[in-house]
Structures are given as C-alpha cells and as structure tokens.
C-alpha cells in the first residue's frame, strides 16, 4: 500500500530553508521529513551507498523494492553551503507517530522567511495524491556590498502515484519561480576603481521560471521493466528559453537463474535559445571599451541517443555486470552542427569478502551527459545567461573500493577513482568592464561557463556511527587532484571534509551539529577595461589567476516536541561567522539564526 507519511523521528524542522546558491536537497541525518513511499528499480549508484546490511545484487533484483521519495525542508545555510557528502548514512529510526500532512513556518535574521505546506490524500488502497508549496526568501544585508543581495524561491507541485496489480506509477507536475541578484562585483580586485556611475547603472536582478513534468511507470512481469519521462521548460529574465526532454525505457530479461540481460535506452533532447552581447569598433574588431554593441541571438541544440546493453552474473557472494555504452549526439552549437559517436566501457563487480561486513567492489564506467542551463543554475544560480551548452564526455571512470560494517553500529565506505572528462563544465567569473552599456551581468558580477578536458584522481572515505539511534554521527573526507587543459580546474576544490552528529536526548529533545570544510579553489579574473596594448594598438584585457580561499561552515540545531503534532526549533548556521565565497566574488551571509515550528496533522 502506498501512503504519504510524515516522519517525525528527528530534526527536520531545523533544515527549514535554502539560500539561493543551492536548489538541491542535501544529505542530513535525522531530518523530519515527508516521505512518499513508492516502488522503483534500484539504480547503479545504489551500489556505492553505505547500508545497514550491504547487498551485492541490489542492481539486478527483479523484485521491486520500496524507496523513499522525500519532500523536505532545505538547509538554512550561508548562502553558499558546500555540498555535503553524498555517501548514504545509517538512517535514524525513531518510534514516533506519523502524519500525512504538515505546515511549517520559520523566520530569522537577514529577514529570512521559510514557509511550507504539504497535503495528501489516499484515493484508494493503491493510489494517492499529494500537493506541496515551498517558499524561502531573504532580504539580504551582507555588509560592504555595492549591489542588492536579496533573493527568493517558491516551488509548488502535485504528485499522483500508486500501483494497481503489477503496474506502478509516479507522476509529478510543478513549477518554480526564483529571484536573485548578481551582486558579485570584483571589489577586491578593482578596489575603488569601480566608478559610481557604473554601480548605479547596474540592475542586478535575475528571475528564473520553470515548469516541469516528471513521471515513471514500472512493470513487474514484462521484459520492459519501466519507463521514465521528464520534461522541463526553463526561462529567465534575459530571454533565455530552454526545453529539455528525456525518455528512458529499461528492458530486462532472465537468461538463467543467475544470469540477467539488461538494456537501458536514453533519448535526451535539449534546445536552448539565448543572446550574446559583443562590442566592436567601426572596422569590426573587438573593442571592450567601445560603446558600439552588437547583440547576437544564438541557439544550442543537442539530441542524444544512448543504448547501454549489459549482462549480469550474480551469486550468493558475487555480482558482475558486463556492458557497454553506445551514444550518438547530434548537436548544433551557436548555429554550427557537430555530430559524434561515442563508445564507453561499463563494467562493475563486487565480492562479499566477509558476509555483510566486507564488500570489495571495482568498475569502469563512462557516459555522455547532457548539460542544460537549468543544471548550471541548480549548481550555481549566478551563472551568466550567455553560457553555451556542450554535452560532457566522461571517457572513463575507473574506481575500486570497499564498504561494509565494522560492527553493528559502524558502517564505512572507502573508494579511489580516476576519471577523464572531455568538455567538463567549469565556472569562472565573467569579465569586468566599466562600460555602462553592458548587460547587467557583464561587470564581473556573474559566473560564466568554460569547458575543458579534466582528469581527476579522487580518494573518498566515510564512517557512520549509530549508537542505538541515540547518538548518530559521521565523518567523511575527499581528496581530488586535477589535470586540466585550462591549466586549473576552475572552481573545484582539492579537499572536502565533513563531520556531523545528531543526539536524541529524549523523544522530545534533540540536537545536531554539522561541520564542513571546503578547500581552496581557483578563479580567473579579466579586466576588459585595462588599457594595455598589443600589436596594431589592439586593446589587451588584463588577465589574472585568482585564489578563492577555503572555508569552514558550522551549523548547530536544537529542537523540542511539546506534543505529538508540534515541533519547535532553533538553528544557527555559519556560526564561525566566515563571510566566505563559494563562487567568485559572491560573499555568503554571516551568522544566521532561524527559529520556527512545524505542525503535523491528519484530516
């Protein structure tokens, strides 16, 4: 039976909002969430998650398993919260009453306001409908900025899911509206050289609008195990318009008791219209200090077709999948056509060295990944509307690791990998110019996208501790070494470290702490108004590599449940008061304190 449940087991309410720099859910122990339970087929990525009872053949089970689809509050963080560790945790389970609906409200300094509403109804024993609205906004107020830094985001959707006989489905239709400001002027690099006339000429406001449909259907006794369909229409306030459509059928058939043949098909189409501003002299040469402007309309369009056939061999102690990825991309980049066929090895294996304690795994993988402007905005909302689109060619990703449990309370995962990616998207600051005829994101106050061939050596490790659901904690670390054709892997850190803990003092009182560190990154600064001259008196922009310092972010949360329906909470973010930058010159908010309550109920 499918049902919508509010898990009141821990501190969700402390994760109550998101700042503009993050639009995705982040992992966090013990959040109080709304869970929509549906059936689905396990994915390849499941093989690398730390589990209470690790399973070798979870990728190839023909029997479907339950998974949690979560609608939850986002972290209230320092405008730019580093991505938390993606490796799965040992879930905290509390014996608290569950509810089908909830309402949440929270408010804090910087006039940060968060509101959420989730309503659901079971239509019959096998299907349900649910709707949600999430809103987070901030009036900003970061000190010493020259431009506004307020922002907001509202998202709403309706979900209809269920299962009848041997067919299951999950559908969601929704949309979002987001506002922000490109406030990242290069004040450190330019000092007092930014003219006041330039500052007052900039209207840094950007708006994003999105409409999406996300659906899947699964079959139990057919060779076609499922089909996923996704569509998104995404646009901004500068005439950027994008349509993205994805169609993914999955076929699976048993050859023998321990041998399964699989075929995954990917049809991915994206079309993105945008404009680009250029500056020219009368003779047609580029001159950034000139007022002669040419706005060019461009269109990037990519159609990708992929087929991933494989054969799976599995036994009680082993799992082997042998496959390949075959991709064809038909692309049009700024009006120029490019076509390419790609072939990738897709092989993975795992062995149960010590049952449920030590699992060794190894593999080599590759794929052609479609990039979209929406993807860039989700990762970095301050991206320039002029960002071009290329698919990323992950030529190979070789990895080896070990996961399992040290005892009943401690789980671990360690992995080493080496991968090569062509046309990997990297973020750098847009060039600076004091030319007041520029568009509002072309004063060095936004982020651009460049593509490079990047090779990455990665080491990752994580430990999770679960002491009878009373104290739950973890530590994680990641080291990356990059080789890039651009000289630096712009915006990517060498180190990521993190630690978190959740303490359930009683069923009423709980507290949590999260500390994470992101290492130094590199950015590229260009001053197009710099009066340097080369041959033929052509203006040469000033270029320089810029260091973006590493930072630590400490969050603390406390909560109290006075009744089974109510939870009140208080959360502090960036308690070390580091006004760090995650992207270019975009400074984060300082210490943030937010308090509120969540009410859980049934009709």
Helices and strands as residue ranges (DSSP letters): E 4-7, G 12-14, E 33-40, G 44-48, E 65-71, E 101-108, G 109-111, E 112-124, E 127-138, E 151-164, E 167-181, H 187-190, G 191-193, H 196-201, E 205-219, E 224-236, E 241-256, E 259-279, E 293-314, E 318-333, E 336-354, E 358-369, H 373-379, E 392-405, E 410-429, E 447-467, E 471-484, E 495-504, E 509-518, E 521-533, G 535-537, E 539-548, E 551-560, E 566-573, E 581-583, E 586-587, E 592-601
